[in-house]
């Protein structure tokens, strides 16, 4: 994906972001690039107060500090804002995934479904008696069951199943089980992102499995019945919750973490990758690590995740 200097400059000026250009531009067009895979002729951000370290040439780099400036590249000095935030907002301005408003002819939609304006639904998805808000995107091969409500501007990626049936049972006798009917639903707030192959089990009786606004689930997460995820929570890949788990707002959960049913996690909690959480947290702003997970004090700037909100 490429971007031009004119596009970068236009965005900065449009948003009234003061900047200073250091060194001349080697060319007009640049490849959007990451410092984890550096290339020449790239467009980067670098937010350290140390000389820019990557062995690249003829690139544009957004920086916060004059200490970062070296030769061989064009630097855009922005001292009033976090350059990572500016970089992300700039890329979203030009490249953010947006609904096409098109519903494939290969989609099956229940006649009682309520679909708001500008919704995109890709091929081979099935939509039950549900409600889908404005500007949503439903990827291909998804199934949205009955009694599901999806808020505006939410994206559900390919292969996801929302509102499937869970399993709760007791022994009827020594040879037979009897199951509890799964009668609840799923509520997903606005501006959520559900990665590919997400599975959400509906509430078991009158409850709804609920995601509040701005929840982000990376691919292959699994949510048990009645799980409640408060606003701004992030799950990395392959997180699993048992039934009736509650995750407080602004929490961050690492890849492969598992939650025992009915545990409650306070707001601003960090759960390390692979942790197995078997009991409630004692208070907000703790870090959980290990199997079984144990509480430790949260670091001010933990690695492997965005800087926590103050």
ABEGO torsion letter per residue (X at the ends): XBBBAAAAAAAAAAAGBBBBBBEBBABABBBBBBAABBBBGBBBBBABBBBBABBBBGBBBBBABAAABBBGBBBBBBAABBAAAAAAAAAAAAABBBBAGBBBAABBBBAABBBBBGBBBBBGBBBBBBBBBBGBBBBBGBBBBBGBBBBBGBBBBBGBBBGBBBBBBBBABAABBBBBBBABBBBBBBGBBBBBGBBBBBBABABBBBBBBGBBBBBGBBBBBGBBBBBGBBBBBGBBBBBGBBBBBGBBBBBGBBBBBGBBBBBGBBBBBGBBBABBBABBGBBBBEOBBBBBBBBABBBGBBBBBX
